[in-house]
Amino acid sequence: MKRIFIVAVLAVLSFSIYAEPIYHVNLPHGVAFINRKGEIVIDAISSFVDGYAWGLNTEFNGIGIAVLSDKKDHKYHLLTSDGEWLYASEKALVPASYTRVWEQVNETVWRLIDFNGEEYYRIDLGKDFSTTDLGYFVEGKAVVTDDTGCKVISENGDVVASLPYRQRSELWYYPGKYLDSGIFVGSNGNLMDKSLRFAVATINGQIIYGPDKVWPVGVPSEGKVFMGTGYVDVKGNRGKDGSGYFYGHHYTEGVAAVIMPGRNDPDHFYAYYINHDGEIVIDGEKLGITDARPFSDGLAAVSTRPPVPTNNVRKAMDIFNDNPFTSHLYKEGLWGAIDKNGKWVIKPKFPDPFRFDRGLALLKFDYTYTTDSMVKMKINPLTASRYVYIDKKGKVVYDSMKTAVEQFTSGVKSWRVVDPGFVID
């Protein structure tokens, strides 16, 4: 009986000290972090309010670690998505893994170190590259980019393979997104002069596909890469899901969202979900779904915006490729979420697509605010980022605009929101 009691106490203690997931939010006076209930657990870091610092990442962009700069101690800090502080340095940092970090040496040189400062690898990015060319480790391997192309390295700094293709930061946002299941997507050429070409290779240096002038090109996931009109596997083969799609997202949770002409309405594009055999598992045309995103946490964001005619290829390319210059022109219709059975879980009511991560999904849009003194001085309203987190039922658990109103109106009576950016039911 005594042994059972001790085990029970230890179980309770281990559960109670388990770090809970945290989520990043932007407030007008700094960066803060909330828990799953929407409660602020790390208060706004006011020294961070001045904005961007090279190598900065506070949003856990799929890699579980954030970097924050604090002007009080003049250091950069690593913070995990479960609230653990890992490492601090006076040099700029870029996350590499849960045991490694990239640390800036000078304007272009970075080194890979552990949290004791031991160095494993050093790279000169050159002036034309950014910190997103420093790879995050996936399955113990990372791709780094320099003027000669790309190198695949281990966490101990061993060069596993050298590839004559670059991975430029303007293509995908965070490091590691172009490396998955042993496949690397590289590129050479230039996007602006239309000479950009893509190649798919293994992390051992074997060329699977290309280089070819193919667009669109997806990110690797679950052993597949979307190229052109279908998916290529680790051997360069195109299976039953190898062609026939206007656009395709990467595979997650065994399925991929694809855009193609409706089977009953071939004159308009609709979104479907297929498995690895190319079989349709969710018929978006029946649901009226015209755009979709990959599954995460068992749910996928989908839109019922008016369907795009198949003869309007320019508009379709802008929308489904998320063209940053033109896709904002087509924000017709709202976004909701479905489950793996194709059942509506959240009815369409949000302005943008979202992705669930550890139980919550983030929506970001701008709002504007002003004060009486600004009005008197004829200063235009200021813009701030509004962070809205929703749970899997579509309920808002946190709204940074509401937090800002509560904090600022207590000290500045005339502080008020001019335009919320979007009205949430």
C-alpha positions in Angstrom: 0.0 0.0 0.0 2.9 2.4 0.9 4.6 1.7 -2.5 1.4 2.4 -4.4 1.0 5.7 -2.5 4.5 6.8 -3.4 4.1 5.9 -7.0 0.8 7.9 -7.1 2.5 10.9 -5.5 5.3 10.8 -8.0 2.8 10.5 -10.9 1.0 13.6 -9.6 4.2 15.6 -9.2 5.5 14.6 -12.7 2.3 15.7 -14.2 2.2 19.0 -12.3 5.7 20.0 -13.4 5.1 19.1 -17.0 5.5 22.3 -19.1 2.4 23.3 -20.8 2.3 24.5 -24.5 2.6 28.2 -25.0 1.7 30.4 -28.0 3.2 33.7 -29.2 1.2 36.9 -29.4 2.1 40.5 -30.4 0.9 43.4 -28.3 1.5 47.1 -29.0 3.9 47.2 -26.0 5.8 44.0 -26.7 5.7 40.2 -27.2 3.9 37.9 -24.8 3.0 34.2 -24.6 -0.2 32.6 -23.6 -1.3 29.1 -22.6 -4.0 27.0 -24.1 -6.6 28.7 -22.0 -5.6 32.1 -23.4 -4.0 33.2 -20.1 -0.8 35.2 -20.4 2.0 33.1 -18.9 5.0 35.2 -20.1 4.2 38.9 -19.9 5.0 41.3 -22.7 8.7 41.8 -23.2 8.8 45.6 -23.6 12.4 45.6 -24.7 11.3 43.7 -27.7 8.8 46.3 -28.9 11.4 48.0 -31.2 10.9 45.2 -33.7 13.0 43.0 -35.9 16.4 41.8 -35.1 18.4 39.6 -37.5 17.8 35.9 -36.8 14.7 36.7 -34.9 11.8 34.2 -34.8 9.1 34.3 -32.1 6.3 32.3 -33.7 7.4 28.7 -33.4 7.2 28.4 -37.2 6.8 24.6 -37.2 10.1 24.1 -35.3 9.2 24.4 -31.7 11.7 27.0 -30.7 11.6 30.8 -30.6 14.3 33.4 -30.4 13.8 36.6 -28.4 16.1 39.6 -28.0 16.0 41.4 -24.7 17.7 44.8 -24.5 17.8 44.6 -20.7 20.5 42.0 -20.7 21.6 42.6 -24.3 21.1 38.9 -25.1 19.2 36.6 -27.4 17.2 33.9 -25.7 15.9 30.5 -26.9 12.4 29.6 -25.7 10.7 26.3 -26.5 7.0 25.9 -27.4 6.5 24.3 -24.0 7.9 27.2 -22.1 11.5 26.1 -21.4 14.3 28.6 -21.6 17.2 26.8 -23.3 20.1 29.1 -24.0 21.2 32.8 -24.1 23.9 34.6 -26.0 25.1 38.1 -26.8 25.2 37.0 -30.4 22.2 36.6 -32.7 20.7 33.1 -32.7 18.7 31.0 -35.1 17.1 27.7 -33.9 18.6 24.5 -35.3 17.2 21.7 -33.1 16.4 21.0 -29.5 20.2 20.4 -28.9 21.8 22.8 -31.4 21.6 26.4 -32.3 23.1 28.7 -35.0 25.1 31.6 -33.5 26.3 34.6 -35.5 30.0 35.1 -35.6 30.1 38.2 -37.9 28.0 39.8 -40.6 27.9 36.7 -42.8 29.5 33.9 -40.8 27.5 31.6 -38.5 28.5 28.6 -36.4 26.5 25.5 -35.2 27.0 25.0 -31.5 25.4 23.0 -28.6 24.1 24.7 -25.5 27.5 24.5 -23.9 29.0 26.5 -26.7 30.9 23.7 -28.4 31.2 24.3 -32.1 30.4 21.7 -34.7 30.1 23.5 -38.0 30.8 27.0 -39.5 29.4 28.5 -42.7 29.8 31.8 -44.6 26.4 32.7 -46.0 27.6 35.6 -48.0 25.7 38.9 -48.3 23.0 37.7 -50.7 21.6 35.1 -48.2 19.5 35.3 -45.1 19.2 33.3 -41.9 16.5 31.1 -43.3 19.3 29.5 -45.4 20.5 28.1 -42.1 18.8 24.7 -41.9 16.7 23.3 -39.0 17.5 19.6 -38.3 14.9 17.1 -39.6 15.6 13.5 -38.7 19.1 14.5 -37.7 20.0 16.2 -41.0 19.9 19.8 -42.1 20.5 21.6 -45.3 22.6 24.8 -45.3 23.1 27.1 -48.3 26.0 29.1 -49.5 27.4 30.4 -52.8 28.4 26.9 -53.9 25.0 25.4 -53.5 23.7 23.3 -50.5 25.3 20.9 -48.1 23.5 18.3 -46.0 25.1 18.1 -42.5 24.5 16.0 -39.4 24.1 17.5 -35.9 27.9 16.8 -35.4 28.8 18.9 -38.4 29.6 16.0 -40.7 28.9 16.8 -44.4 26.6 14.0 -45.6 26.1 15.3 -49.2 26.8 18.3 -51.4 24.2 19.4 -53.9 24.6 22.0 -56.7 21.2 23.6 -55.8 20.3 26.4 -53.5 17.3 26.8 -51.3 16.5 30.4 -51.3 14.5 32.0 -48.4 12.0 33.8 -50.7 10.5 30.4 -51.6 9.6 29.0 -48.2 9.5 30.8 -44.9 11.2 28.7 -42.3 14.2 26.4 -42.3 13.6 22.6 -42.5 10.4 23.0 -44.5 12.2 21.9 -47.6 13.6 18.7 -46.1 11.4 15.8 -45.0 11.4 12.0 -45.2 14.9 12.0 -46.6 14.0 14.3 -49.5 15.4 17.7 -50.3 13.9 20.3 -52.7 16.5 22.7 -54.1 16.5 25.4 -56.7 18.8 27.4 -58.9 18.3 30.4 -61.2 16.2 33.4 -60.4 12.5 33.9 -59.7 12.3 37.4 -61.2 13.9 36.6 -64.6 12.0 33.4 -64.9 15.1 31.2 -64.9 14.3 29.5 -61.7 14.6 25.7 -61.8 13.9 23.1 -59.2 15.4 19.7 -58.4 14.4 17.0 -56.0 17.2 15.0 -54.4 17.8 12.6 -51.5 19.8 13.9 -48.5 22.5 11.4 -49.7 22.9 13.4 -52.9 21.0 11.2 -55.3 19.1 13.3 -57.9 15.5 12.2 -58.1 14.0 14.8 -60.4 15.4 17.7 -62.3 16.6 20.3 -62.4 13.6 21.3 -64.4 11.5 24.5 -64.9 8.5 23.3 -63.1 5.9 25.3 -61.3 4.2 25.0 -58.9 6.6 23.0 -56.6 5.5 21.9 -53.1 7.4 21.0 -50.0 8.4 17.4 -49.3 6.3 15.5 -46.8 5.6 11.8 -46.1 8.0 10.8 -48.9 6.3 12.8 -51.7 6.8 16.2 -53.4 4.3 17.9 -55.6 5.8 19.0 -58.9 3.9 20.3 -61.9 0.6 18.5 -61.9 1.2 15.7 -59.4 3.4 14.0 -56.9 6.9 12.5 -57.2 8.0 9.8 -54.7 11.5 9.1 -53.3 12.5 7.2 -56.4 11.3 9.9 -58.8 8.2 7.8 -59.8 4.8 9.3 -60.3 2.1 6.9 -59.0 -1.7 7.2 -59.2 -1.4 10.6 -57.6 1.3 11.6 -60.1 -0.7 13.9 -62.4 -4.0 15.5 -63.1 -4.1 18.3 -60.5 -3.9 22.0 -61.0 -2.3 22.4 -57.6 -1.5 20.2 -54.7 -0.5 20.8 -51.0 2.0 18.5 -49.2 0.8 15.3 -47.6 -0.1 15.4 -43.9 -1.8 12.7 -41.8 -1.9 10.5 -44.9 -3.8 12.8 -47.2 -3.2 15.8 -49.4 -5.4 18.7 -50.5 -5.5 19.1 -54.3 -7.2 21.5 -56.6 -8.7 20.3 -59.9 -11.7 20.8 -62.1 -14.9 19.6 -60.6 -16.0 16.1 -61.6 -19.6 17.2 -62.0 -18.7 20.8 -62.8 -15.5 20.7 -64.9 -15.7 24.4 -65.7 -14.7 25.4 -62.2 -12.0 24.4 -59.7 -12.8 22.6 -56.5 -10.7 21.2 -53.6 -10.5 17.5 -52.9 -8.5 15.4 -50.5 -6.7 12.3 -51.8 -4.7 9.5 -50.2 -1.3 8.2 -51.3 -3.0 6.0 -53.9 -4.6 9.0 -55.5 -8.1 8.0 -54.3 -10.5 10.8 -53.4 -11.3 10.5 -49.6 -13.1 13.8 -49.2 -15.1 15.2 -52.1 -14.9 19.0 -51.8 -17.2 19.6 -54.7 -20.1 18.0 -52.8 -19.3 20.2 -49.8 -18.9 23.3 -51.9 -15.2 23.6 -50.9 -13.1 25.6 -53.4 -9.9 26.0 -51.5 -8.2 23.9 -48.8 -5.2 23.5 -46.6 -3.3 20.5 -45.2 -4.6 18.6 -42.1 -3.1 19.2 -38.7 -4.3 18.0 -35.4 -7.1 16.1 -37.2 -8.6 19.2 -38.8 -8.1 21.1 -42.1 -9.0 24.7 -43.0 -11.3 24.9 -46.0 -13.0 27.8 -47.9 -16.3 28.0 -49.8 -15.3 31.1 -51.8 -16.9 31.3 -55.2 -15.3 28.7 -57.5 -12.7 30.0 -59.9 -13.4 29.2 -63.6 -10.9 26.8 -65.1 -10.3 29.2 -68.0 -9.1 31.9 -65.7 -5.6 30.4 -65.1 -4.0 33.6 -63.9 -6.5 34.1 -61.1 -6.3 30.4 -60.2 -2.5 30.6 -60.0 -2.6 33.7 -57.8 -5.0 32.2 -55.4 -3.8 28.6 -55.0 -0.1 29.5 -55.0 -0.7 32.2 -52.4 0.9 34.8 -54.6 1.9 37.5 -52.0 1.4 40.3 -54.5 -2.0 39.4 -55.8 -3.8 36.7 -53.7 -5.1 39.4 -51.4 -7.3 40.6 -54.2 -9.4 37.4 -54.1 -10.3 37.1 -50.5 -13.9 36.2 -51.3 -15.6 33.8 -48.9 -14.7 32.7 -45.4 -12.8 29.8 -43.9 -13.9 27.0 -41.6 -12.6 23.5 -40.8 -13.5 19.9 -41.5 -12.5 16.6 -40.0 -11.1 13.5 -41.7 -14.6 12.3 -42.4 -15.4 15.4 -44.4 -17.7 16.7 -41.7 -17.9 20.4 -40.9 -16.5 21.1 -37.4 -16.2 24.9 -37.8 -18.5 26.6 -40.2 -16.9 29.1 -42.5 -16.7 32.4 -40.5 -13.0 33.4 -40.5 -11.2 35.7 -43.0 -8.1 33.6 -43.6 -6.9 30.0 -43.5 -5.5 28.7 -40.3 -3.6 25.7 -39.0 -4.2 23.9 -35.7 -1.1 23.3 -33.5 -1.4 21.6 -30.1 -5.1 22.3 -29.9 -5.2 25.9 -31.0 -5.1 27.8 -34.4 -3.9 31.3 -35.0 -5.4 34.0 -37.2 -3.5 37.2 -37.8 -4.8 40.4 -39.2 -4.3 44.2 -38.6 -6.3 46.6 -36.6 -6.0 50.3 -36.1 -6.2 52.5 -33.0 -5.8 56.1 -32.0 -6.0 58.5 -29.0 -7.5 62.0 -28.5 -4.0 63.6 -28.6 -3.3 61.9 -31.9 -6.5 63.2 -33.3 -5.7 66.7 -32.1 -2.3 66.5 -33.7 -3.8 65.1 -36.9 -1.7 62.0 -36.6 -3.2 59.0 -38.5 -4.3 56.0 -36.6 -1.6 53.4 -35.8 -1.7 49.9 -37.1 -1.1 46.8 -34.9 -1.2 43.1 -35.4 -4.2 41.3 -34.0 -3.6 37.8 -32.8 -6.7 35.6 -32.5 -6.4 32.0 -31.2 -9.4 29.7 -31.7 -10.0 26.2 -30.3 -11.2 23.2 -32.3 -14.8 24.2 -31.9 -14.1 27.6 -33.4 -14.4 29.4 -30.1 -12.0 32.4 -29.6 -9.8 31.7 -26.5 -7.6 34.8 -26.9 -7.8 38.1 -28.8 -4.8 40.4 -28.5 -6.9 43.4 -29.4 -9.0 42.8 -26.4 -5.9 42.5 -24.2 -4.6 45.8 -25.6 -7.9 47.6 -25.0 -7.9 46.4 -21.4 -4.3 47.4 -20.7 -4.3 50.8 -22.6 -7.6 52.2 -21.6 -6.7 51.9 -18.0 -3.7 54.2 -18.5 -4.7 56.2 -21.5 -8.4 57.0 -21.3 -8.7 58.2 -24.8 -7.0 55.0 -26.4 -9.5 53.3 -28.6 -9.9 51.0 -31.6 -10.7 52.6 -34.9 -11.0 49.6 -37.1 -10.9 46.0 -35.7 -9.9 44.6 -39.1 -12.5 41.8 -38.9 -15.6 41.3 -36.8 -15.7 37.9 -35.1 -19.0 36.5 -34.0 
